[in-house]
Amino acid sequence: MNLTVTPGGGLVELEARLQRQEDLEAIRNVLAAYCRGVDRMDEATLRSIYHEDAIEDRGEGLFIGRAQDWIPWTLSLLPALVETQHCIFNSIIDLDGDQAHAETYFRAYHRFSAAQAPAAAAATGQPLDALEWPSGEVELLLAGRYLDRLTKRNGQWRFSYRKMVNDWTHTRPIADGWFADNPTVYRGARSLDDTHLGSARHPERAF
């Protein structure tokens, strides 16, 4: 790291290190906000993490185009899934000024129901008999990596290009009898009201 020497000694270097840590933390928040935006089906969150000219690349036959166009497309399809949960793990971020490249490992859970097939057909514009949709209750686990280019504009880090690379998948029948055996446990909801302790959905209790 090349730093200007000033009478303040190490102050310039300290400020540069602090700025780097702030940038890395901001980028990690963008990576995490994507998971919240998808799982809570929140349009505002998703739009806030992509630049207007950002590209979303899911591969030929799925989606390659402007991220701002991908957002309404995916939000129209998500209600056809019973549940989703996206988790990110180890992430390597190469920071270079106001641009960064990140490789982030992910796992994405999707729960399908045959009863949701008409909604999926409507969202994708496909005829119901041409739709590839499970005939029963199944869960699909996708695992792979997000390859991202992020840029900081006007002080805000956002995605400029996001590519999803899938490494492996696993599909299996639904087996969630634990919820039936424990009907009073808290279940997640697909809204931002499910993200904060103290919200209407999650009030704090006094004892």
N, C-alpha and C positions, 0 to 999 in steps of 0.2 A: 504494500500500500504506500503510494507516494504522498507525502504530506508536506505542506509548507512549514518551514521553521519560523517561528515567531518568538518574540521576547517572552510570551506566555509559557514557553517550554512545551510540556506535554498536553496543553489544553486543546490544541487543534487536533491532535491525534485522538484524544478522548472524545471530542465532539464527533469526529468521523466514526469512531467505534459505536457511539450511541446512535448515530443516524443509521448505521448499518443494522443494528439490532432492532430499531424501530421499523425499518423497511422489512426485515425478515418477519417480524411479528405481524405486520400488516398483511403480508403475503399469506402467512399461515391462516389468518382470519378469513381471507378471501377463499382459500381452499376449504375451510370448514363451513363457511356460509353457503357454499354450493350444496352441501349435504342437507343443511337445514332447509334451504329453499325448495329442494326437490321433495323431501319427505314431508314437509309441512305444506307443500303445494302453494308456496307464496310467491306470487309474481314480482312483487316489489323487491324482495330479497334477491331473486335471480337477476333482475334487470340491473341491480345495483353493483353486481360483481363483473359485468361484462361492459367493455367499451362499446360505443354505438357501432363501430365498424368491426367488432370482433367476429371471428369465425368459429363455429362449432363443427367438429369433424368426427362423425360416428361411423363413417365408411359408406361406400357405395351401396345403394339399396336401403339405407336407413336414413341418414341425414348428413349432408354436407352443405353448409351455407351460413348465412348471417345468424349469429347467436340470438339476436333480437327477434328473428323469425322462428328459431328453434324453441324459444321459451313458450309461446302460445301453443305450438305444436305439441310439446311434451306435456304441458298442463292440460291439454284436451284429452290426452291418453291416460294420464296418471289416475283419474277417477275410475277407470276400468280395472285397475289393479286393487285388490283388497287391501294390501299393505305394501309398503316399501321401507327399507332402511339402508342408508348409505353410510359406510364407515371408511375413514382414511387412516393410513398407518404411516410407515416410515416415508419421509419425503426428503429428497435432495434438492436444494435450491441453489442455483448458480446466479449470484447477484452481480450485475455489471451496471452501475450507475442507476439510471431510471428504467432499466430493462432487466428481466430475470427469466430464467428457464427453470422449470421444476418438473421432476419426475416423482409422482406420488402414488404409492400402492393403495388399492381400494378393494373393498368387497361390497357388493350391492345385493340385497335381498329383495325378492319380488314374490308376492303371493297372488296366484291366479285362481279364479273360480270360473267354471263353465257358465255360471249364471251371468257373468259380466261380459260374455262374448258379444252380445248386441251393442253394448256401450263401446267396446273396442272397435267394432266394425264401423260404428257411426263416427268415432274419433279419427279413424284412419281413412275413411272413405272407401273401404273395401266391402264387397258383398260378403254377407255372413258365411256363405258356403265356401268362399275362397280364403277366409281368414284362418291362419294357422294359430289355433288357440287350444289350450288343454281341454280335454273332455270331462275332467273332474276337478278336484281340489289339489293343486300342486304348488310347490315353492321352488323357485329358481334362484340359485346363487351364482352371481357373476364375480369373477376375481380378475383383476388386471391392474393397469397403471394409467393414470392421467398424465399426458405429456403436455405441458403448458408453457406458453410464452405470455408473460405478464409485463405490463408497462405502467409506469407512474406518470399520470397526466394531471396537471393542476393539483398536485399533492395527493392524488388518489391512485392506489394500486388496483388494477382490474385485469381480467383476462383479455388478451388480444387474440390468442389462438388456443383452442383446447382440442386435443385429440384423445379419444378413449381407446386404449389398446387392451383387448381381452386376452388373458393368459389361460384361464380354464373356467369351466362351468360345471354345475351339478344340479340336477333336477330330481326331486323326490316327492312322494305323496305327503300331504299335510298330516301332521301328528301333533296336535296341540291340546291334548286332554288335560294338561296341567291347568289351563285356564278354566276349564269346566270344573276341575276339582278345587279351584281357588277363585270363586266368583267375586270376591271382594277386593282383589288386587287392583292396583291402578293400571288401566290400559291406556296406551298412547292414542293420541288423536292427530289427525292430519291438518293442523292449523297452528298459527303462531301462538294461540292461547295455551298451547301445550308446552311452551318453551321456558316459562318463568315461574319460579316459586313466588307465590303471592298473587298470581293471576286468579281470575274468576274460576278457572278450572282447577287450580292448585293453591287453594288458600292455606295459609299457615294456621296451625291449630295451637291453642293455648291449653296448658295443663296446670 
